[in-house]
Amino acid sequence: MPQIDQLAPDLNIAEWAQGEPSNISEQRGKIVVIKVFQVNCPGCFSVGFPEIIESYKKYSDKPVVFWGLATAFEDFQLNTLDNLKKLLSSGEVVGETLYNLTSQGLLEGNHLSYAIPFPVAWDNIQPSKPEDADKDAKKMIERDFPEFSQMPEHTQKKISEQVINYYKNKKYTAETFENYQLRGTPSTIVIDKEGRLRGKWFGSGFGLDKEIENLLAE
């Protein structure tokens, strides 16, 4: 797992579904901003993308590269490459994204009212390895439960059993999502001009423009 201020590893990409193929190591001298999302993720499209598209427009004349990274850590029947390509070509949405955005009046028919204007990649999705469940569970607990060692023993046991069971029954692994140890979608990854990881955030509204401004000023 890359740490803040360390060199960011290249994305594990199965396919670039939109735009010219590239990767982090090819963008030295530029800031790289990556919006990580799932097709079946209402918040990615009601809040996540509108936020980053505004930043994309604002910094179009600056040395800042914007990418989308579609991943899948759940709902694998909906979070697919085919549904991603439909989304990018026509704005068609599915599943919870369709249901929630329709109820909010944010769609035109079953299509987004906006297009994603920058390159979008499809994460490398591979079959999971149940034999790695214990190891993967340990990583998740270290990431998501920083006070785990101070919890009562029965609580530690319950959490461990639930997380291990999750990994044993998990069908697929999204390699970039797992490598960067992201917590969910939408998430944002920011890389500086030297190729170092400078931040990763789950959700939206953390002040993306301020982060970009700070890096441009360095």
C-alpha positions as a printed Julia matrix, in Angstrom:
218×3 Matrix{Float64}:
   0.0     0.0     0.0
   1.5     3.39   -1.0
   1.95    5.87    1.83
   1.41    9.63    1.68
   4.49   11.42    0.25
   5.84    8.18   -1.23
   5.99    7.46   -4.96
   2.57    6.41   -6.19
   2.51    3.07   -8.03
   1.04    2.92  -11.5
  -2.62    2.02  -11.79
  -3.39   -1.62  -12.61
  -5.52   -1.01  -15.68
  -7.36   -3.66  -17.68
  -8.53   -1.22  -20.36
  -8.87    2.48  -21.07
 -12.55    2.81  -21.89
 -12.25    6.48  -22.88
  -9.33    8.7   -23.88
  -5.66    8.06  -24.5
  -3.98    5.34  -22.41
  -1.44    6.6   -19.88
  -0.29    6.02  -16.33
   1.11    7.88  -13.34
   4.77    7.29  -14.21
   4.2     8.91  -17.62
   2.91   12.16  -16.14
   5.94   13.54  -14.28
   5.76   17.31  -14.11
   1.98   17.28  -13.87
  -0.47   16.88  -11.02
  -2.69   13.82  -11.46
  -6.22   13.76  -10.02
  -8.09   10.45  -10.17
 -11.77   10.02   -9.4
 -12.39    6.39   -8.4
 -15.99    5.28   -8.85
 -18.36    2.42   -9.49
 -21.07    2.41  -12.13
 -23.56    1.34   -9.44
 -22.78    4.21   -7.07
 -25.37    7.02   -6.9
 -23.13    9.38   -4.91
 -20.41    9.11   -7.53
 -22.7    10.76  -10.07
 -24.85   13.07   -7.93
 -21.87   14.65   -6.12
 -18.51   13.07   -7.01
 -18.33   13.75  -10.73
 -19.99   17.2   -10.7
 -17.33   18.26   -8.18
 -14.35   16.98  -10.16
 -15.71   18.19  -13.51
 -15.82   21.73  -12.1
 -12.15   21.37  -11.11
 -11.35   19.96  -14.55
 -12.83   23.04  -16.2
 -11.11   25.41  -13.76
  -7.63   23.97  -14.29
  -7.85   23.13  -18.0
  -4.94   25.48  -18.74
  -2.76   24.23  -15.87
  -0.42   21.21  -15.64
  -3.14   19.07  -14.08
  -4.33   15.73  -15.49
  -7.76   14.36  -14.6
  -8.77   10.72  -14.94
 -11.66    8.53  -13.92
 -11.04    5.01  -12.65
 -14.04    2.68  -12.69
 -13.69   -0.17  -10.23
 -15.82   -2.94   -8.71
 -15.74   -4.25   -5.15
 -19.43   -5.2    -4.93
 -22.51   -5.63   -7.17
 -20.33   -7.28   -9.81
 -23.35   -7.97  -12.03
 -23.83   -4.19  -12.44
 -20.32   -2.82  -12.05
 -19.1    -4.17  -15.38
 -17.01   -2.96  -18.29
 -20.04   -3.17  -20.61
 -22.12   -0.92  -18.34
 -19.17    1.47  -18.06
 -18.96    1.75  -21.84
 -22.72    2.43  -22.07
 -22.32    5.14  -19.44
 -19.47    6.8   -21.31
 -21.04    6.58  -24.77
 -24.58    7.64  -23.94
 -24.79    8.54  -20.25
 -26.98    5.49  -19.56
 -27.03    4.49  -15.89
 -28.2     1.33  -14.14
 -29.09   -0.14  -10.75
 -29.06    2.06   -7.67
 -27.61    4.92   -9.7
 -30.68    4.86  -11.95
 -33.12    4.53   -9.05
 -31.6     7.19   -6.78
 -30.82    9.8    -9.42
 -34.3     9.39  -10.92
 -35.86   10.01   -7.5
 -33.72   13.15   -7.15
 -34.7    14.42  -10.6
 -31.09   14.37  -11.76
 -31.51   12.31  -14.95
 -32.79   12.97  -18.43
 -34.68    9.75  -19.05
 -32.25    7.15  -17.73
 -29.23    9.17  -18.83
 -26.89   11.56  -17.06
 -27.37   15.23  -17.87
 -23.61   15.65  -18.3
 -20.72   13.82  -19.97
 -17.46   12.79  -18.31
 -14.94   14.9   -20.24
 -11.64   13.21  -19.35
 -10.07    9.76  -19.85
 -11.6     6.86  -17.94
  -9.94    3.52  -17.18
 -11.32    0.17  -16.07
  -9.6    -1.31  -13.02
  -8.03   -4.75  -13.37
 -10.68   -7.04  -11.85
  -9.41  -10.53  -11.04
 -10.92  -13.56   -9.27
 -10.32  -13.34   -5.53
  -8.15  -15.82   -3.63
  -9.98  -17.18   -0.56
  -6.67  -18.51    0.75
  -5.55  -14.89    1.24
  -8.58  -14.03    3.4
  -6.66  -13.84    6.68
  -3.99  -11.57    5.2
  -6.51   -9.32    3.44
  -8.64   -9.09    6.58
  -5.64   -7.97    8.6
  -4.95   -5.17    6.12
  -8.55   -3.98    6.21
  -8.68   -3.99   10.0
  -5.43   -2.01   10.22
  -6.85    0.52    7.78
 -10.41    0.88    9.05
 -10.09    0.14   12.77
  -7.08    2.11   14.08
  -8.08    1.42   17.7
  -8.64   -2.29   17.14
  -5.98   -3.39   19.64
  -7.68   -1.36   22.4
 -11.09   -2.93   21.81
 -12.47   -5.66   24.09
 -11.4    -9.15   23.08
 -14.94  -10.26   22.17
 -15.3    -7.2    19.89
 -11.98   -7.92   18.19
 -13.09  -11.51   17.61
 -16.44  -10.46   16.14
 -14.86   -7.93   13.79
 -12.16  -10.38   12.68
 -14.7   -13.11   11.95
 -16.91  -10.76    9.92
 -14.03   -9.36    7.87
 -12.46  -12.78    7.23
 -15.84  -14.14    6.15
 -16.23  -11.19    3.78
 -12.94  -11.97    2.07
 -13.58  -15.72    1.94
 -16.84  -15.1     0.09
 -15.6   -12.27   -2.1
 -15.71  -13.22   -5.79
 -13.4   -10.63   -7.33
 -10.57   -8.27   -6.42
 -10.12   -4.83   -7.98
  -6.34   -4.52   -8.08
  -5.9    -0.73   -8.04
  -8.67   -0.24   -5.47
  -7.03   -2.82   -3.21
  -3.48   -1.63   -3.85
  -4.36    1.91   -2.77
  -6.42    0.52    0.15
  -9.41    2.73   -0.64
 -12.44    2.63    1.64
 -15.2     2.96   -0.95
 -16.52    5.11   -3.78
 -16.4     7.89   -4.7
 -12.76    8.32   -3.76
 -10.17   10.77   -5.02
  -6.44   10.19   -5.41
  -4.07   13.13   -5.87
  -0.49   12.75   -7.15
   2.04   15.61   -7.21
   4.38   16.63  -10.03
   7.11   14.32   -8.71
   4.79   11.32   -8.83
   4.24   11.16   -5.07
   0.93   10.3    -3.46
  -0.23   13.45   -1.69
  -3.73   12.5    -0.67
  -6.61   10.05   -0.98
 -10.11   10.84    0.22
 -13.32    8.85    0.49
 -16.41   10.87   -0.34
 -16.6    14.45   -1.58
 -16.44   18.0    -0.28
 -12.9    17.76    1.14
 -11.66   20.82   -0.77
 -10.2    19.45   -4.01
  -9.47   22.88   -5.51
  -7.47   23.89   -2.44
  -5.41   20.7    -2.67
  -4.68   21.4    -6.35
  -3.8    25.04   -5.65
  -1.34   23.99   -2.94
   0.41   21.56   -5.28
   0.52   24.07   -8.14
   2.23   26.54   -5.8
   5.05   24.13   -4.92
